[in-house]
Amino acid sequence: MNPNLIFLNSFLDVSEETFSKLTGIATYKKLRAGELIARPGEIPSKIYMLTTGMMRAYLSTENGKEFNKNFFMPFSFVGALTALIQNQPSKLTYEALTECSVYEVNFHDIEQLCKEDITISNLYNRILEHVYIRYEERQLELISLDAKDRYLALRKKIPKIDELIPQYQIASYLSITPVQLSRIRRKIKKDDKKGK
């Protein structure tokens, strides 16, 4: 079975006919590392389904400091969702961290299909529920876990994250400094050696 269909079926049973409608409005694309799919100040029109690679969403301050809001791994939906829903400029930048494969869909086309097909409307609602749950999990991690536990939780979600992206980006996502992250990593290595 097509892995994209398997992914969509994790939200809702999707028939071949419904899947065909969705693929009919999607364009397969390869993104280079560093390529942007949404920029702050621009009103986005596209949403993406990430099938290979890794992406991030981040906020930039006026002095150039970056705060990572989210990392995206296959399979996931990526895009400035709030800006798309409100038809307003994005506040975040969405960037490919590695070479990525995505399916690009015009958000207006999805909205139109939702009006025409109850299954696609239900699928869209399930995906929004999933996005909200992930957002709430992230907020709870930030207020309930210390920095070390947030880092361990991130490594559990993305096992090779230390090899995939720079330390400063991981630290930004964890709301700590790169120096604090180095200390945490050293302590974990030391504790691991003691446990052996």
C-alpha positions as CSV (number, residue, x, y, z in Angstrom):
1,M,0.0,0.0,0.0
2,N,1.1,3.5,-0.8
3,P,2.9,5.0,2.3
4,N,1.1,8.3,1.9
5,L,-2.2,6.5,2.0
6,I,-1.1,4.6,5.1
7,F,-0.2,7.9,6.8
8,L,-3.6,9.5,5.9
9,N,-5.3,6.3,7.2
10,S,-3.7,6.9,10.6
11,F,-6.2,9.8,10.9
12,L,-9.2,8.3,9.2
13,D,-10.0,5.5,6.8
14,V,-9.4,7.0,3.3
15,S,-10.8,5.3,0.2
16,E,-8.8,5.0,-3.0
17,E,-11.3,7.5,-4.5
18,T,-10.7,10.1,-1.8
19,F,-6.9,9.5,-2.0
20,S,-7.1,10.0,-5.8
21,K,-8.9,13.4,-5.2
22,L,-6.2,14.5,-2.8
23,T,-3.3,13.4,-5.1
24,G,-5.1,15.3,-7.9
25,I,-4.5,18.6,-6.2
26,A,-1.0,17.8,-4.9
27,T,2.4,18.5,-6.5
28,Y,5.5,16.4,-5.6
29,K,8.5,18.5,-4.9
30,K,12.1,18.2,-3.7
31,L,13.4,20.9,-1.4
32,R,17.0,21.7,-0.9
33,A,18.5,22.2,2.6
34,G,17.9,25.8,3.6
35,E,14.9,26.3,1.2
36,L,12.0,28.2,2.7
37,I,8.4,27.4,2.2
38,A,6.9,30.3,4.2
39,R,8.4,33.6,5.3
40,P,7.3,36.1,7.9
41,G,5.3,39.0,6.5
42,E,4.1,36.9,3.5
43,I,0.5,35.5,3.3
44,P,1.0,31.8,2.6
45,S,-1.2,29.8,0.2
46,K,0.3,26.3,0.4
47,I,0.4,23.4,2.9
48,Y,2.9,20.5,2.6
49,M,3.0,16.9,3.5
50,L,6.6,16.0,4.4
51,T,7.6,12.5,3.3
52,T,11.4,12.5,3.6
53,G,13.8,14.9,5.4
54,M,13.5,17.3,8.3
55,M,12.1,20.8,8.5
56,R,11.6,23.5,11.1
57,A,9.4,26.4,12.0
58,Y,11.1,29.3,13.7
59,L,10.6,32.9,14.9
60,S,13.3,35.6,14.2
61,T,13.8,38.6,16.4
62,E,14.8,42.0,15.0
63,N,18.4,41.4,16.2
64,G,18.5,38.1,14.2
65,K,18.1,35.7,17.1
66,E,16.1,32.6,16.2
67,F,13.6,30.6,18.3
68,N,12.7,27.2,17.0
69,K,9.0,26.5,17.5
70,N,8.8,23.1,15.9
71,F,10.7,20.3,14.1
72,F,9.0,18.2,11.5
73,M,9.9,14.7,10.5
74,P,8.3,12.4,8.0
75,F,5.3,11.9,7.8
76,S,3.9,15.2,8.9
77,F,2.0,18.3,7.7
78,V,4.1,21.5,7.5
79,G,2.9,25.0,6.9
80,A,2.0,28.3,8.5
81,L,-1.4,26.9,9.5
82,T,-2.6,29.9,11.6
83,A,-1.7,32.3,8.8
84,L,-3.4,30.0,6.2
85,I,-6.6,29.8,8.2
86,Q,-6.7,33.5,9.0
87,N,-5.4,34.5,5.5
88,Q,-2.8,36.7,7.2
89,P,0.9,37.1,7.0
90,S,3.0,34.4,8.6
91,K,4.9,35.3,11.8
92,L,7.2,32.2,11.4
93,T,9.7,31.0,8.9
94,Y,9.4,27.4,7.6
95,E,12.7,25.9,6.4
96,A,14.0,22.6,5.1
97,L,16.9,21.6,7.4
98,T,17.9,18.7,5.1
99,E,16.9,17.8,1.5
100,C,13.2,17.0,1.7
101,S,10.5,15.4,-0.4
102,V,7.1,17.0,0.0
103,Y,3.6,17.1,-1.6
104,E,2.6,20.7,-2.0
105,V,-1.2,21.6,-1.9
106,N,-2.9,24.9,-2.4
107,F,-4.8,25.5,0.9
108,H,-7.8,26.9,-1.1
109,D,-8.0,23.7,-3.0
110,I,-8.2,21.7,0.3
111,E,-10.9,24.1,1.6
112,Q,-12.9,23.6,-1.6
113,L,-12.6,19.8,-1.4
114,C,-13.8,19.9,2.2
115,K,-17.0,21.6,1.0
116,E,-17.6,19.0,-1.7
117,D,-16.5,15.8,0.1
118,I,-17.5,14.9,3.7
119,T,-14.7,12.3,4.0
120,I,-12.0,15.0,3.2
121,S,-13.7,17.4,5.6
122,N,-13.6,14.8,8.3
123,L,-9.9,14.0,7.5
124,Y,-9.1,17.7,7.7
125,N,-10.8,18.0,11.1
126,R,-8.8,14.9,12.4
127,I,-5.6,16.5,11.2
128,L,-6.4,19.7,12.9
129,E,-7.1,17.8,16.1
130,H,-3.7,16.1,15.8
131,V,-2.0,19.4,15.3
132,Y,-3.7,20.8,18.4
133,I,-2.8,17.8,20.5
134,R,0.9,18.0,19.4
135,Y,0.9,21.8,20.2
136,E,-0.6,21.1,23.7
137,E,2.0,18.4,24.4
138,R,4.8,20.8,23.5
139,Q,3.4,23.5,25.8
140,L,3.1,20.9,28.7
141,E,6.7,19.8,28.1
142,L,7.9,23.4,28.4
143,I,6.1,24.1,31.7
144,S,6.5,20.7,33.4
145,L,9.9,19.2,32.4
146,D,13.3,20.5,33.2
147,A,15.8,21.1,30.4
148,K,17.4,17.7,30.6
149,D,14.0,15.9,30.4
150,R,12.9,18.1,27.5
151,Y,16.1,17.1,25.7
152,L,15.6,13.4,26.4
153,A,12.0,13.7,25.2
154,L,13.2,15.3,22.0
155,R,15.8,12.6,21.5
156,K,13.1,10.0,21.9
157,K,11.0,11.6,19.2
158,I,13.9,12.3,16.9
159,P,16.6,9.7,17.8
160,K,19.4,11.1,15.6
161,I,18.7,14.7,16.1
162,D,22.2,15.5,17.3
163,E,23.5,14.3,13.9
164,L,20.9,16.0,11.9
165,I,20.9,19.6,13.0
166,P,23.3,22.1,14.7
167,Q,23.4,22.2,18.5
168,Y,22.2,25.9,18.6
169,Q,19.0,24.9,16.9
170,I,18.3,22.1,19.4
171,A,19.1,24.5,22.3
172,S,16.7,27.1,20.8
173,Y,13.9,24.5,20.6
174,L,14.5,23.5,24.2
175,S,14.5,27.2,25.3
176,I,18.1,26.9,26.7
177,T,21.5,28.1,25.6
178,P,24.0,26.0,23.6
179,V,26.3,26.0,26.6
180,Q,23.5,24.6,28.8
181,L,22.8,21.9,26.2
182,S,26.5,20.9,26.2
183,R,26.4,20.5,30.0
184,I,23.3,18.4,29.7
185,R,24.9,16.2,27.1
186,R,28.1,15.7,29.2
187,K,26.0,14.8,32.2
188,I,24.0,12.3,30.3
189,K,27.2,10.7,28.9
190,K,28.7,10.6,32.4
191,D,25.6,9.0,33.9
192,D,25.5,6.5,31.0
193,K,29.1,5.4,31.8
194,K,28.3,5.0,35.5
195,G,25.3,2.9,34.6
196,K,27.4,0.4,32.6
